[in-house]
C-alpha cells in the first residue's frame, strides 16, 4: 500500500512541476510601461484662515 501512495505522490509532484513549467512558459511577460502623466485640473483647494479675515467683513463668505 505504501508503494502505491509513494507512486501517486511522485506522479503528483511531477504533474505539479510540469504544470509550473508550462505555466511560466505560456504566460507572456508584461511590459513595464511608465505610468500615465496626471492631467491638469481646474479644481483648486483653498485653505482659509478665519483668524486672518479682515475685521470689516462679517464672515468668510463675505470676504
Phi and psi in degrees as a GROMACS rama.xvg file:
@    title "Ramachandran Plot"
@    xaxis  label "Phi"
@    yaxis  label "Psi"
@TYPE xy
-66.7212  -31.6121  UNK-2
-69.533  -34.9245  UNK-3
-67.4918  -42.7285  UNK-4
-64.4678  -42.6304  UNK-5
-63.8193  -41.7114  UNK-6
-64.2696  -42.2988  UNK-7
-63.3658  -40.8493  UNK-8
-65.3497  -37.7985  UNK-9
-65.2831  -43.3418  UNK-10
-65.5796  -39.6478  UNK-11
-64.5775  -43.0348  UNK-12
-63.2296  -41.9968  UNK-13
-65.1392  -42.1311  UNK-14
-61.9502  -46.1145  UNK-15
-64.7712  -37.8888  UNK-16
-64.4123  -45.8119  UNK-17
-66.4297  -37.0255  UNK-18
-62.1593  -42.3889  UNK-19
-64.7538  -41.1108  UNK-20
-64.7814  -45.9187  UNK-21
-70.8298  -33.7645  UNK-22
-64.5201  -44.3849  UNK-23
-70.3659  -24.6343  UNK-24
-83.2569  -29.5764  UNK-25
-89.4671  -22.7596  UNK-26
-80.2641  122.763  UNK-27
-70.2981  150.174  UNK-28
-73.7136  141.512  UNK-29
-87.1509  145.585  UNK-30
-84.4156  134.339  UNK-31
-86.3176  84.601  UNK-32
-82.9398  144.941  UNK-33
-65.1492  150.538  UNK-34
-65.871  149.698  UNK-35
-66.609  143.933  UNK-36
-73.1505  138.299  UNK-37
-67.0077  142.541  UNK-38
-81.2343  152.959  UNK-39
-65.1195  145.899  UNK-40
-118.965  148.65  UNK-41
-98.3775  14.0543  UNK-42
-99.0971  133.717  UNK-43
-120.306  140.479  UNK-44
-104.004  121.876  UNK-45
-113.806  125.292  UNK-46
-103.023  122.227  UNK-47
-110.628  131.793  UNK-48
-97.3531  113.148  UNK-49
-66.7895  -19.8115  UNK-50
-78.4418  -20.3537  UNK-51
-87.4093  -0.484727  UNK-52
-66.9853  130.668  UNK-53
-60.7875  145.959  UNK-54
-66.9848  -21.3698  UNK-55
-82.5744  -1.90572  UNK-56
-97.5018  134.875  UNK-57
-71.3363  -36.5103  UNK-58
-148.293  173.616  UNK-59
-65.2904  -31.8523  UNK-60
-65.097  -37.5714  UNK-61
-69.5211  -31.29  UNK-62
